[in-house]
Amino acid sequence: MIDLSKLNHNQLKAVTTEVGPVLVIAGAGTGKTRVLTTRIAYLIEHENYDHNKILAITFTNKAASEMRNRIINMLGNINVSWIGTYHSICLRILKQDIDQLGRDKNFSIIDEQDQLDIIHDIYKEGEISIKDIKPKKALEIIENVKTENINLFNIKSMKELNELGIYKYDLISSFRYIVKQYENKLIQNNLLDFNDLLIFAHKLLKENSVIREKWQNKFDYILVDEFQDTNYLQFQLLNLLINPNKLNIFAVGDPDQTIYTWRGAYPNIFNDYLDNFKNTKIHVLDLNYRSTKNILRVANHLIDYNNQRIKKDLVTNNDEGDSVICYIGDTSQLEAHFITQQINDLVKTKKYNYNEIVILYRAKYLSRTIEQEFINNNIPYYIFGDIRFYQRREIKDLVSYLKILVKPKDDITLRRIINVPVRGIGQKTIDSIRNYGLQNNLSFYETLLKCANNQIEAEWNKKSVKEFVVLLEYLFTNSKNLSIVDTLRFIIKVTKYEDHLKSLDQFEDRWENVNELIVATEEYQAKFPNNSLVDFLDEISLYTESDDHKVQSRNSVSLMTIHFAKGTEFKVVFIMGMNEDIFPSYRLQSQNDMEEERRIAYVAITRSMKKLFLTCNLGFSPISSDKLTPSRFLKEIGKNNYQEMRSEMKTISEIDLDWYDSVASFNKEDNYRENNVEFKIGDVIVHTVFGSGVIIGIKSDTLEVAFKAPFGIKSIIKTHKSIKRLKN
């Protein structure tokens, strides 16, 4: 029996609304996940919907798992099986029906690194220089061509090329070759990339009316989470999946949090929804449970400057809370120093732990100064979003071994592990084996077998190749009846992978990652005891960067870009780099871009629960070398909505400097004091030439001091009479 008493008035109206098209405008921290999951439980318990005929779509595997668990907690043992991301749903559809498009159901999914490996092969075959076309740029063009269904042979003008991302006309023939060969290799190896999952599913549903009706009849009700992140292709998929006779769709999202336009999301998706589904019932969730009144006041004032939005103001029953602090430092070092001081104070008073604090920034390069400050002050920190778990070298190695067990003729995967651990098979041998296979119409694995059986006359390291083939055969034979986790452990043991990692740097960290992969397989096996290794590999191939919000066991301050922070919350939030041309970005080209920057700032602000700090500096831009100014967003928020703090640094004219005359001093020894003042990091000192500055580091008898521009950071002997410590 689900408990509806915990829902507020607007949440209850949304959960119990009539069937048919529904749109829920859910502000940050208003309980949208609770509404979505309770709606599903309500449909099953009160409206008698079959849980196997409900489709719920979200944007990360983590969110899908959380949604599934919440429903189980509400309804007991009822498991809604069709909950997942767009990619995972399309994968399941294609696993059943991709043969209707003339493709083999036993396809594999490749990630970005696999794609790059294919691109490198194409470069070698076509004698294309990496200097002319960067591999990642080629992938970007391929993605644009595929998602927009562009025919490169129809493009003639430079304007069309520029829109696609090609800026030299003489490169068009190379791009045509790359795109064609890329598709050929995917077909030859029965591979799909991430974009293909959506593209093929859309093609299948659009062109095959029988298959389309099959899937429309499969689902009686469709629910969509994070609707603001939906792109055009995904919206088309929704239209093809929904039963036109019922139009039972329930979308939840916040147009003020549309910040992924570079991934295809667009603010007008909500208008498209209303145009497409007539008589849509709209519900607004505006009661925020996360933040204080002062924080929401800042968020509301800022986002109100956007014209293209569905009007709503967040309200809360929480306290007024602490004042929002806006700090303006004279240099980036002082900005970082202020943040560090505040964190030290927050932790020393035992009010907050490090892991309750986050530093958010618009661009990754902004983390440098804060990292230096944290290191100098022994503050533990963790940068999120650097390398995804399943992209880490040791994880990809072991997953590749797992892939080979189910698909031994996967050339790309074989070439990854043929010399891992190192067994004396170099790139030259790998290229020779590959070229022999191409010339004789053999797969890489078939060529290996011929080589191992002495059926090929070649100057290769046959002994090592044969040992590798024997290893593979041993793995094939002895892993057939093992569970997924035991198969993984068997691979680690047989390949002596731990010894291999010990020969590399950062062994402890790498070995921890391996153990985490073991835990992941155990958890998957416990959750899906009847699923196969193929199912597990399909599952992990869908993991995205957003899923790396794994809670760290370590007690450390989190550092991340604002885009990466979406969907999180922290008690204390610092938003650094609130400068014009940094945030908003100097890359803006239109008013639409400015509105997106404002939405990004809105997302950052609404991550905060208790305390919010906005910081900037008046130093020099690392982009243009111009003098920095505070962001226009600070003006839009309004000075009456935050407490402003400035650097303690003063000009020389404001300070009495009679205590030292640098011109009159000729005796070198007279330049130093006998008594050694006890300085500490954070002390404000003044210098007769450089003016006032802040101590940012202490090394033995030398101070590292950050002065105003143009002087910057200077090293000064502690006892030199040119400096004097000011009272803090």
N, C-alpha and C positions, 0 to 999 in steps of 0.2 A: 504494500500500500504506500504510494508516494505521498510525501508530506508537502502540501502546497502552502502551509501556514508561514513558511520562512520567506516566501516571495513578497516583494512590495507590490503596491497597487498596479503599476505599469507592467512589472514582470508577470504578474498573475494574468493580466489581460492578454499579454502576448502568448503565454503558455496555453491558455484555454480558448484562444480565438477559434473561429470557424475554420473549416478546411477550405482549400482554395489558395490562391496566391497571397502570400504574406511577406511584408518587408519590415524588419525590425532595425531601426536606427539605434545602435547601442554605443553610447559614449564610452570613453576609457574608464575602466574600473567600475562599470555598472552591472557586472554579473552576467555578461552575454553567454558565457559557457554554461552557467547554471540554467539560464533560460532555454538554451538549445537542447541540453541533455534532458531537462525536465519536460520539455515539449515532446521529445521522443518517448519518454516514459509515459507521459499522459496519453499519447496516441495509442500506445500498446494497452495500457490499463483501462482507460476510460472510453476510447473510441474503437477498441477491439481491432486494431491494425495488427497484421501478421509481422512480427519482428524481422522475419526473413525477407520482407518486401519493402523495407525501409532503407533508403540510401542516404547516408550522411557524408558530406564531403568537407574536408578541411585542408589546411596547407602544409602541415608537417605531420610526420609519423608520431611525434611526441604528443601533439594535440589529439590525434586520433586515438591513441592509447589512453590518454586521460579521459576522453569522452566515453570510451568503451567501459572503462572501470567505474566511472560515475553511474552509468546506467545499470551496471551489474549491482552496484551498491544499493540502488533504488529498487530494483525489481528482483533481486535474488539471482538465480542462475540463468536468467534470460540474457543471451549474448547476441547483440545486433551485429551480425557478421559483415554487413556491407557498410563499414565505416572506414574511410581512408582518404588519402590525397587523390587529386585528379589523376596523377600518374599511376598510383596503385590500382585505382578503379579501372582505368584504361588497360592496364596490364592484364587484369583478370578478364576483361572483355576480349582482349586479343588472344589470350591463351585458349579461349574457347572457339573463337570465330575468325582468326586472322587467315585461315586457309581459304576463306571466301574471297580474299584478295590475292590468292595465289602464292601465299607465303607459308613456310613450314611453321607449325605450332611450337616446335622445339627451338625457338629463337632464344638468344641471350641478349642481355642489356649491357651496353658499354658505358663507362663513365668518361670524364673529360680526359684523364690520362690515357685511356685506351684510344680515344679519338686522336689525341696528339701523336700517339705511336703510329696510327694509320696515316696521319698527315706526313710524318717523317718518311714513311715508306714511299708515299706518293712523290715526295720531293726527290728522293733518290732515283726513282724510276723515270720521272719526267725531267730530271736534272734542273730542278727549280732551286734557286738560292734562298736560304733563310734570310739573307740580307735584304732581298727584294720584298719578301712577304713573310712576316712573322707567323709561325704556326697558329698561335692563339688568334691572330687576326683572321687567318683563313677559316678557323672554326666559327668566328663571329659572322663572317660572310655566309658560310654554309647555313648557319642558324637562320639568318635573315632570309636567305633564298628559300629555305624549306618552309618556314612558318608563314612567309608572305606569298608562297607559291610563285616565285619569280623565275622567269626564263632568261638566263644571262645572254642567250643568243639574240633576244629581242631588244636588248639595251644598246642604244647607239650614242646618246648624248652624255657629255661629262656631268651634267646636272643629275641625271639618273644614277650614274656611277657614284657620285659624291653622296647621294642620299643612301646608297647601299653601303658606303664606307670605303669605296675604292677611289683613290685620288690620282692615279696615273693611268691614262688610257692604254698605254702599252702593256699593262699588266692584266688586261681583261682576258686575253687568251689563256694566261696562266691560271686565272681563277676559274675559267670555264673547264679547264682540264682537271683542276683540283676537285671541283664540285662533282664532276662526272665520275672520276675515279673513286672518290669517297663513297658515292652511292653504290658503285659497282662492287667495292670491297665489302660493304655491309651486306649486300645481297649474296655475294659469294660465300661469306662466312656465316650467313643467317643471323645477322646482328641487327639490333635496333638501338638507336641512341635515345636519350630522354625525350627529345622533341618528337621523335617518331611515335612514341607511345600515344601522344595526343593527336598527332597528324593522322596516323593510321586508324585510330579509333573513330575520329571524325569522318574520315573518308568512308570507312565501313558503314557507319550509321547513316550517313547522308546518301550514299549510292545504293545501298541494299535495303529496300523497304521491308523485306521479310525479317532480316536481322534487326532492323530498327524497331519494328513492332514487337519482336520477341523481347527486346530489352525494355521497351516502354511498358509492356505488360508485366515485366519482372518487378517493377517498382511502383508501389501505390503512393508513395510519398517520398519527396526529395527535400533534404535540408542542407543548407550551405553555410559554413562558418567563414569568418573573415572575408565577407563578400567584396569588400573594397579592394582586395588584392586580385580579384578575378580579371583575367585578360580576355580579349575578344574571342580567341579560339575556345577557351574554356566556357565562355558564355554560350557559344554556339553548341558546344557539347551538351550543356544543360538543356538547351532547347530541343535537342535531338533525343535526349533521354526521358524527358518528361512526357507523361501520357497526356495527349491533347484533349482527351475526353474528361480528364479530371483536373489538370492544372494544379496539382497539389505540390506547391513549392513554398519553402519557408527559408528566407535568406536573412542572415544577421550580419551586420557590418557597420562601420563608421566611416562616412565619407571624409571626415576630418583626419583620418589616419591612412589615407591613400598616399603612400610614399614610395611605391615600387613602379613608377611609370617606366623606368628603364627596363623593367621585366615585362612590360606590356599592360600593367594595370592602368586604369584611367578613371578619373573622378566621375565622368558621365555615365559610368556603368549603372548607377542608381536610376538615372533618367531612362536609360535603355530598358532597364527592368520594368519600370512603370509603363513605358510605351509598349513593351512586349506582352506584359501580363495585365490586361485591363481589369479594373475593379479590384486592384490590390489593396488589401487592408494594411495600413501603416501604423506601427507602434513605435514610440520613442522611449528609450531608456536613458534617463538623464540623472538618476540618483547615484552618485559616485560613492563607493564604499572604501576607496583606497586612500585618498588624499585629504589634506586639511583644507579649510576654506581659503586660506591665504594662497596656497598653491593653485587651487582651482581658479581663483580670481585672476592670477597671472595668465593661466592657460586660456581662459575665456576672453580676456582682453586682447590677447595676441591673435587668436584664430578669428576673431570678429572682423579683422581687417581683410579677410578673404571674402570675395564677392560671390565666387562660384561654389556655394555650399548650401546644404540644407540646414537652416538656422536651428541651433539648439545651444543652450548654456548648461554646463554641468553644475549640479547643486550637491550638497552633502549635509548630513547630520553630524559630521565630525566637528571637532573643535576648530577654532580659528587657527591654532597652531603657531609655531614660531614664524617670525617675519622671514620672507624670502630675502636672501642676501645677494646683492650685486657688487662684485669686487672689480675695480679697475686698477690694474697694476701698470707701472711705468715700463716694465719689460716682461717678456715671456717667462724669464726666470723667476721674477717676483710673483707672477700669476701662479706658477707651479709651486712656489714656496708658500704662498697663501693657502693653497689647497692642502699642502702637506701639513702645515700648522693646524689647520682646522681639523683634519683627520686625527692628528695626534691628540688634540684636545678632546675630540668626541670619544676616542677610545680610552684615554687616560681617566676620564670621568666615569668610565664603565657604563655609559649610557648606550653605547653601540659597539658591535663587533665589526672587524674589518669586512667580513663577508656580507654585511648589511649596507655597504657603501659602494657606489659605482661612480666612475668617471666616464662621462660620455663626450664624444667629439664628432665633428662633422666629417673630418678627414683623418686617415690613419697617421699621417706624418706628425700630427699634433701630439701624439703620445710621447715623443722623444723627451721633452723637457720634464714631464711629470715622471717618467721612468727614472731619469737621472736623480730627481729629487727623492723618489721613493728609495732608490738604492742608497743614497747618501744618508737617509734617515732610517734605514732598516725597516721600511714598511713593506710587508709582503703584498704582492700583487699578481694578478693573472690576466693576461690579455686574451680575450675571447675572439674567436673567428679567424685565428691565424691559419691553422691547418686542420681540416676536418678529420675526425677520427678514422673514417674509412678511406681516407686519402693518405694516411701515414704509411711510410715505406714498409714497415714490418707487417702492418695489417694487410696491405695490398699483396704482399708476398704470400701470406698464408691463405688469403681468400683465393688467390690465383691457383694454388695447389688444390683447393676445394673445387674450383671451377673445372680443372682438368679432369677430375674424377667423373664428372658428369658430361664433359664435352672434350674428349682428348684431341680432337682435330681443330681446336681453337688456336690458330696460329699465333695470334697476338699474345694470348696468355702463356702459351708454351715458351715463347721467346723471352718473356719476363722472368721465368723461373729456371730456365735452362742452366744458368750460371749462379743460382741462388739456392743454397750457399755456394761459394766459389768452388768450381770444379775444373778450372782450366779451359773453359770454353769461351773464347774471346769474341769480340764483335766481328772480327774478320771471318771466323768460322761460322758464326750465326748468319752473316750475310751470304756466305758461300752456300750454306744449306738452303737458305731461302731462295737464292737465285737458281740453284739446281732444280728446286721444286717448281719454280715458275716456268723454267725451260722445258720441264718434262711433265707438266700438268699434274704435279703431286702436291699434296698438302705438306706442311712443315713436318707433321707427325709421321706421315708416310715416308718422307725422305729420311727422317731419323731412323726409322725401322730398317730401311734398306742399308743405311750406313752401318747400323749395329750388326746387321747380318752379312756384312762384307760384300754387298751387292753393288757397291759404288766404288769406283776407282777415283780417289781424290786425296789431296794432301791435307786432310783434316785431322783433328785430334780424335781419332776413332775410338781410342780407349776411353776417353772421357765421355764421348757421345754414347758409347755402349753402356757405360756405367749409369748414365742418366736414364736411358731406356729401361735398363734392368730395374732401377729404382721406381720408375713409373709403373711398370708391370707389377712389381711387388705391392705398390700402393693400391692399384686396381684390384688385385686378387684378394688382399687381406682386409680391405675396408668395406666390402660389400654388405656385410651383416652388422656393421657397427652403427651406433647412433651418431647423430650429427656431432655432438661434443666429443665423443670417443674417437670419431674420425679425425677431428681437429687435433686432439692430443696425440693420436697415432702419427700424424704428419709431422708434428713438432719433434716427436721422439725419433722417428726414422730418418728425418733429414738433419738431425742434430742442430736444429734451428737455434736453440739457446746458445750453443757454442759459437754459432755464426754471429749472433748478436754481441757476444762478448768481444769479438774482434772489431766491433764498431764503437764509435763514441756514444755517449749517453746510454750505456747499456741498461741502467736501472729504469730510466724512463721508457725505453723501448720494451723492456720485459714487462713492465706494468701494463703497457698497451696490449701486449700479447695476452696477459692474464685477463684483461678487460674483455678481449674478444672471446675468450673461453666463457666468461660470465655471460656475455651476450648470447652465445649459443645455448648455454644452460637455460637461460630465461626463455628463449624462444622455444626450446624443446618442451619446457614445462607448460608453456601457454598453448602450444600447438603440438601435442604428442603424436598426432597422426601425420604430420607434415614431413615432407622429404627434404633432402639436401637441396634439391632444385628449388623448392619453395623458399627455403632459408636464403639462398643466394638471390632469388628474386626480391625478397623482402629487403635485404640490406642494400641492394642496388638502388633502392628508391630513397635512401636517406639523403637529406639535403643539408645545406649549411645551417639552416634554421634549427635543425635537430640537435646541434651541438651545444644547446643551452644546458648541458649536463651540470648538475649541481656539484661543485667541487668540494671534496672532503676537507681541503685545506681552508684555513681561516685567512682569506686574503681579499684585498680590495679588487674589484672587477674593473677592467678597462675595456671599452668596446666602442665601436662606432654606433651612432644612433640607429642606423638601419638594423644592426645586429641586435639592438636592445628591444626591438619591438616585441611585445608580448610578455615582457618582464616587469618586475616591480622591485624597488629597493627603498629602505627606510630613508636613506640619505643619497641625494643625487647632486653631483657637480656637473654642470654643462660648461665646459671650457671652450675658449676660442670664440666667444660671442663678439666677433669683430666683423665689420663690413668687409666683404670680399672673401671672408672665411665662412661666415654663417650670417647672412646668406652667401652662397658661393659666388666666386667671381665668374663662374661658367654660365651664369644665367643668360638666356637669350630672349625671353618673353615674359609677359605678365603671368602666364600659366606656370612658368618655372618658379617665379617668385612665390606664387601661392603654394606650390609644392614645398619650397623651402620653409615656408611658414607652417605647413602641416608637419614637416619633419621636426621643427622646433616644438610644436604642440605635442607630438609623440614623446619627445625627450622630457618635457616638463611633466607630463602626466605619468611618467614612470615613478615619480617621487611620492612617498607616503607621508613622511614626517618633516624632512628638512630639504630645502632646495637652495643651491648656490649657482648663480650665473656669473661667470668670470670672463674677463677679457684683458687685453694689455695694449699699451700705447707705444709698443716697440716698432720694429720694422717687419713688413710682410716678407715671409720666405719665398713668396710667389713673385712679387713685383719689386721688392725692396723699397716700396713706398712706406710712409709712416702710417701705422694702423689707426683706425678710429673705431669707437664702439659700434656695435651692430644697430641698425635701424629698429630691430626687434625690441631692443631695450626701451626705445622711445615709444614704440607702439604699446608695449606693456604698461607704460606710465610710471613715472618716478614715485607716485604716491602708492604704488602697489609693491614696492620693494625698498629695502634699506640699502643705501649706497655706501660702500667703503672704498677708500683710496689707499695707494701706497703711502708708507710713512716717510718716504724719501723727500728731503727738502733741498732747496737750492743753497749754494754756498752763501749767498747774501743773507740768508735767514739765520745763519749760525755764527757764533763767536769763534773766530779762528786765531785769536791772539796767542794761543798756547804754542804755536809752532810757526816759524818763519823759514820756509824752504829756501829762500834766496840768501838769507844771512848765514846759513849754516855751511861751514866749510870743512870742519873737522868731521870725518866720516863717523867716528865713534859717538860724536855728539848727536847723531841722528837717531839714536836708539835709547830707549828707557832701560833702567836697571831692573825695575820691577815688571814682571810679566802679568798683564791683565788676563783674567780667565774669560776668554771669549767662548761663545757657543753658537751653533748654527741658528740663524734667525735673528741674531743681533743686528741692529742698525748702527752703522759706523759712518763717519764723515772723513773725507780725505781733502787735504788742502788744494789739490789740483783736480781730482775727479769728482768731488762733491760727495753726496750721500750715497750709500749703497747698503746692500744686505749680504751678510755672510751666508754663503750657500755650501761651503765646504771647509774642512779644517784638516790639514795634513802636516803633522809634526809641528814645526814652528811657523808654518805658512798658512795664511788665510786665503780662501777663494772668495772674492767679493764681486757681486753683480752691481755695476754702476749704471747710471743712466746712459742712454745713447749720447754721443757716439763711442763712449769708452768701453762699454760692455764688461766682460769678466776680466778681473785682474788678480794676480797673485801678489800678496803683500806680506812682508815679515811682521809677525805679531807685535814685536816691540818697537817698530818704527814710529817715530814721533809724528809722522804725517797723518796718522789716523787717530781717531778718538771715538770711543763707544758712546752712543747716546742712550739715554734712559728710555726703556720700552714702556 
